Amino acid sequence: MTAREARLIVDGVIRRVPASITVAAALLSLDLPFRRSVSGQHRAAVCGMGVCFECRVRIDGVAQQRACQVTVRDGMTVDSE
């Protein structure tokens, strides 16, 4: 791992992503879903600026975090379900 990379633990799997991007950008670059709607459809970031709330995930145990508003940190855990 380089200084420009961070370990992001997504749904229990360690992933390596650029250290300076948002969690939303990391999930999108990894082609991973953010969460599911009440009808079961995968959701993803829509606005990218915190208005739509479609990118909500659990980050480091805190639910309903907007992934587009949080910068990746090494060792951060993200749960999409």
Phi and psi in degrees as GROMACS dihedral restraints (atoms count N, CA, C in turn):
[ dihedral_restraints ]
;  ai    aj    ak    al  type     phi  dphi    fc
    3     4     5     6     1   -95.8    20    10
    4     5     6     7     1   171.8    20    10
    6     7     8     9     1   -66.1    20    10
    7     8     9    10     1   -19.7    20    10
    9    10    11    12     1   -92.9    20    10
   10    11    12    13     1     6.0    20    10
   12    13    14    15     1  -115.5    20    10
   13    14    15    16     1   157.0    20    10
   15    16    17    18     1  -135.0    20    10
   16    17    18    19     1   148.9    20    10
   18    19    20    21     1   -88.3    20    10
   19    20    21    22     1   124.5    20    10
   21    22    23    24     1  -119.2    20    10
   22    23    24    25     1   122.5    20    10
   24    25    26    27     1   -96.0    20    10
   25    26    27    28     1   106.8    20    10
   27    28    29    30     1  -109.0    20    10
   28    29    30    31     1   116.7    20    10
   30    31    32    33     1    49.4    20    10
   31    32    33    34     1    41.0    20    10
   33    34    35    36     1    86.3    20    10
   34    35    36    37     1    -2.5    20    10
   36    37    38    39     1  -110.2    20    10
   37    38    39    40     1   128.8    20    10
   39    40    41    42     1   -75.6    20    10
   40    41    42    43     1   128.4    20    10
   42    43    44    45     1  -125.2    20    10
   43    44    45    46     1   150.2    20    10
   45    46    47    48     1  -108.0    20    10
   46    47    48    49     1   127.3    20    10
   48    49    50    51     1  -137.1    20    10
   49    50    51    52     1   162.9    20    10
   51    52    53    54     1   -59.6    20    10
   52    53    54    55     1   139.7    20    10
   54    55    56    57     1   -72.4    20    10
   55    56    57    58     1   -21.5    20    10
   57    58    59    60     1  -101.8    20    10
   58    59    60    61     1    10.0    20    10
   60    61    62    63     1   -98.5    20    10
   61    62    63    64     1   167.9    20    10
   63    64    65    66     1   -79.0    20    10
   64    65    66    67     1   162.9    20    10
   66    67    68    69     1   -60.7    20    10
   67    68    69    70     1   -38.5    20    10
   69    70    71    72     1   -61.0    20    10
   70    71    72    73     1   -45.5    20    10
   72    73    74    75     1   -63.1    20    10
   73    74    75    76     1   -38.5    20    10
   75    76    77    78     1   -64.2    20    10
   76    77    78    79     1   -46.9    20    10
   78    79    80    81     1   -64.2    20    10
   79    80    81    82     1   -40.5    20    10
   81    82    83    84     1   -64.6    20    10
   82    83    84    85     1   -41.7    20    10
   84    85    86    87     1   -66.9    20    10
   85    86    87    88     1   -27.4    20    10
   87    88    89    90     1   -89.2    20    10
   88    89    90    91     1    -1.8    20    10
   90    91    92    93     1    57.1    20    10
   91    92    93    94     1    45.3    20    10
   93    94    95    96     1  -110.5    20    10
   94    95    96    97     1   146.9    20    10
   96    97    98    99     1   -73.1    20    10
   97    98    99   100     1   156.0    20    10
   99   100   101   102     1   -89.1    20    10
  100   101   102   103     1   -51.8    20    10
  102   103   104   105     1  -163.3    20    10
  103   104   105   106     1  -178.6    20    10
  105   106   107   108     1  -116.8    20    10
  106   107   108   109     1   146.0    20    10
  108   109   110   111     1   -74.2    20    10
  109   110   111   112     1   173.5    20    10
  111   112   113   114     1   -63.1    20    10
  112   113   114   115     1   -22.7    20    10
  114   115   116   117     1   -90.8    20    10
  115   116   117   118     1     0.7    20    10
  117   118   119   120     1    96.7    20    10
  118   119   120   121     1     0.2    20    10
  120   121   122   123     1   -80.7    20    10
  121   122   123   124     1   142.8    20    10
  123   124   125   126     1   -67.3    20    10
  124   125   126   127     1   139.6    20    10
  126   127   128   129     1  -112.6    20    10
  127   128   129   130     1   160.2    20    10
  129   130   131   132     1  -151.2    20    10
  130   131   132   133     1   172.5    20    10
  132   133   134   135     1   -62.8    20    10
  133   134   135   136     1   136.9    20    10
  135   136   137   138     1  -112.4    20    10
  136   137   138   139     1   -54.8    20    10
  138   139   140   141     1   -91.1    20    10
  139   140   141   142     1   -31.4    20    10
  141   142   143   144     1    74.5    20    10
  142   143   144   145     1     9.5    20    10
  144   145   146   147     1  -135.3    20    10
  145   146   147   148     1    16.7    20    10
  147   148   149   150     1    87.4    20    10
  148   149   150   151     1     9.1    20    10
  150   151   152   153     1   -91.0    20    10
  151   152   153   154     1   -39.6    20    10
  153   154   155   156     1   -83.9    20    10
  154   155   156   157     1   -23.1    20    10
  156   157   158   159     1    65.3    20    10
  157   158   159   160     1    14.1    20    10
  159   160   161   162     1   -75.4    20    10
  160   161   162   163     1   -18.3    20    10
  162   163   164   165     1   -96.6    20    10
  163   164   165   166     1    20.6    20    10
  165   166   167   168     1   -64.7    20    10
  166   167   168   169     1   133.5    20    10
  168   169   170   171     1  -144.7    20    10
  169   170   171   172     1   171.2    20    10
  171   172   173   174     1   -93.1    20    10
  172   173   174   175     1   123.2    20    10
  174   175   176   177     1  -119.0    20    10
  175   176   177   178     1   122.1    20    10
  177   178   179   180     1    49.3    20    10
  178   179   180   181     1    40.5    20    10
  180   181   182   183     1    86.0    20    10
  181   182   183   184     1    -4.4    20    10
  183   184   185   186     1  -100.2    20    10
  184   185   186   187     1   116.3    20    10
  186   187   188   189     1   -74.8    20    10
  187   188   189   190     1   160.6    20    10
  189   190   191   192     1    63.0    20    10
  190   191   192   193     1    32.7    20    10
  192   193   194   195     1   -84.2    20    10
  193   194   195   196     1   136.3    20    10
  195   196   197   198     1   -80.6    20    10
  196   197   198   199     1   111.4    20    10
  198   199   200   201     1   -61.3    20    10
  199   200   201   202     1   -26.7    20    10
  201   202   203   204     1   -75.9    20    10
  202   203   204   205     1    -9.1    20    10
  204   205   206   207     1  -107.2    20    10
  205   206   207   208     1    -0.3    20    10
  207   208   209   210     1  -119.1    20    10
  208   209   210   211     1   127.8    20    10
  210   211   212   213     1   -84.5    20    10
  211   212   213   214     1   138.6    20    10
  213   214   215   216     1   -59.4    20    10
  214   215   216   217     1   137.4    20    10
  216   217   218   219     1  -123.8    20    10
  217   218   219   220     1   147.5    20    10
  219   220   221   222     1   -60.1    20    10
  220   221   222   223     1   128.7    20    10
  222   223   224   225     1    87.0    20    10
  223   224   225   226     1     0.0    20    10
  225   226   227   228     1   -62.4    20    10
  226   227   228   229     1   141.5    20    10
  228   229   230   231     1  -107.6    20    10
  229   230   231   232     1   136.8    20    10
  231   232   233   234     1  -129.4    20    10
  232   233   234   235     1   126.6    20    10
  234   235   236   237     1  -118.0    20    10
  235   236   237   238     1   124.8    20    10
  237   238   239   240     1   -89.3    20    10
  238   239   240   241     1   -19.2    20    10
